[in-house]
Amino acid sequence: MIISVLLLALLVGGVGFIGTASRRLQGQPLSGQMFRRAFQYVLLYVLVLIVANGAVDLLGRVFGSRAIGDDGFLFAQSLTAIVIALPIAVLLSWWIYRTHRRDPLERESLLYQAYLTTAALTGVAMTAANLQQTLTTAIGSQNLNAEALVGVAIWAAVWAVHWRIIERSLTVPNTVAHVLLGCTIGLVLAVSGLIALLATSLELLTGPEIIIGPYVGLGAAAGMFVSGAVIWSVYWFGAAAKLPRNTAWHAYVLLLGVAGGLTTALFGTHGLIWHGLVQLMGHPELFTDWLNWSTAVATMVIGATVWWYHRTILDPAQRSTVQRVYEYLTAGIGALAAAAGIGMLVISLIDAIAPASLYYHPLNTLLGALPLFLIGATVWWLHWRRIQAHADADPQTELTATPRRIYLVMLLGGSGVAVVIALISGVVDIVHDIGQGSLSLATLYKVRMETSFLAASAALIAYHVAILRQDQRHGPLKAPTPVRHGTLTLVGPADPSLEADLAQHITGPVRLLPVEVAASWSIDAILAALTTYDPDEDVVIIAHERGIEAHPAQALRYLH
């Protein structure tokens, strides 16, 4: 779990690193200096990992820890790490330090920043992993894991040293990635551990007595929560809360805090209601208890708390860009949840008429679909009603706001992609059964997931296309064409309404010289042609079968 969170954080950071590097290196050739930096920082990072793991193993042995099945090879590895790798790491660090002393611009290198960020976050994750292992054995079996405790000290030192270097050598803008990714790791671990801790505690208090190892799960959850809470508190209150509230800061708060917390809360609420409805009206013996009531309660409470906290630290100004993003983000989450409810409803209907699996009952699926749709629709409507009220009050500003456009594009585009993928996947199964001569209700059962995606995506597309058309009808008018004062002479087919139509867009004299030609006038084409000429210049526009031609009046003498 902890290593997965670290890898995900490093993946996000790697995407940002690639984007930043692409902008900086645009138009610049690769140089030997770039390869030198890549070699030295990658090598130093590998050496740090080798030395830290070796030190943990050797010090653990000093305090009496010994791995099961240790044949001496691990000891040889650890000893080599200290005897060989440690001196090389010290010499390489000294060389890098001297290089930075001679050329301060080395500190602006993206590879240097990436090394410090990666090493510090690795120290964070390994500290958390060893702390969780320490508390698991201490609470679960009342034993002290000496090697894990040593691991906490060693990896915490790696974390602290690299963070100290970051503070002393990097400017504040260059530390944003490290701080926010550290907050991400801490928050994910703290929330996951607290949910598991609360759920395990409820089970111990209300469930049947667990005879074997009743506190092992409690210790593991407590270790994850404590490690995550410490990491998040250090990063958030020590650094992130003091950062400028720029795009990266708001992206963390909105995507991880608000969207992540709200989604977690909705997930837990739906699981709790679904579990209760199945117990009351469904078939509990055929219900896969993938989310028991204690985990659902913990998920709902913790998720709502995370959502509420991050919502309160956003910019409180009404109709600011941040508030708009918050409203459209939460409305989008609600819309997706309601669409998922529609998809589950379709699955339950297909299961009722097609051969279904014996491991569940269509009624149980129906009891899960209805609350999911109602919860998602409620969240969506509470925020969408507020959004539409502002759109009615100030359409000039609201209908052209970037968050609204992104909301519509994301939902319509994502739903369109889902429709295409589901359609292709479903047609493959149908064509296969037709070719095998086995087209039946069993085929309908096979494509029930694709059908549910089609229904959910179609519902999203239908409503939001209507919203998009309404925005186009009631949105702000297009900016008027620059006023024209020169004489405009039109040579082409007779059109009694042409001069009146042009008068709505331009001012100045307009003359129409009717000529029999197989063509028609286009107001948009005329206005587009006029944009290339000075407003005071006299222009002649000639219509013919292939379109129109515009010429300055003074140049007519040169035309043949």
Secondary structure, 3 states (H helix, E strand, C coil): CHHHHHHHHHHHHHHHHHHHHHHHCCCCCCCHHHHHHHHHHHHHHHHHHHHHHHHHHHHHHHCCCCCCCCCCHHHHHHHHHHHHHHHHHHHHHHHHHHHHHHCHHHHHCHHHHHHHHHHHHHHHHHHHHHHHHHHHHHHHCCCCCHHHHHHHHHHHHHHHHHHHHHHHHCCHHHHHHHHHHHHHHHHHHHHHHHHHHHHHHHHHHHCCCCCCCCCHHHHHHHHHHHHHHHHHHHHHHHCHHHCCCCHHHHHHHHHHHHHHHHHHHHHHHHHHHHHHHHHHHCCHHHCCCCCCHHHHHHHHHHHHHHHHHHHHCCCCCCCCHHHHHHHHHHHHHHHHHHHHHHHHHHHHHHHHHCCCCCCCCHHHHHHHHHHHHHHHHHHHHHHHHHHHHHHHHCHHHHCCCHHHHHHHHHHHHHHHHHHHHHHHHHHHHHHHHHHHCCCCHHHHHHCHHHHHHHHHHHHHHHHHHHHHHHHHHHCCCCCCCCCCCCCEEEEECCCCCHHHHHHCCCCCCEEEEECCCCCCCCHHHHHHHHCCCCCCCCEEEEEECCEEEEEEHHHHHHCC
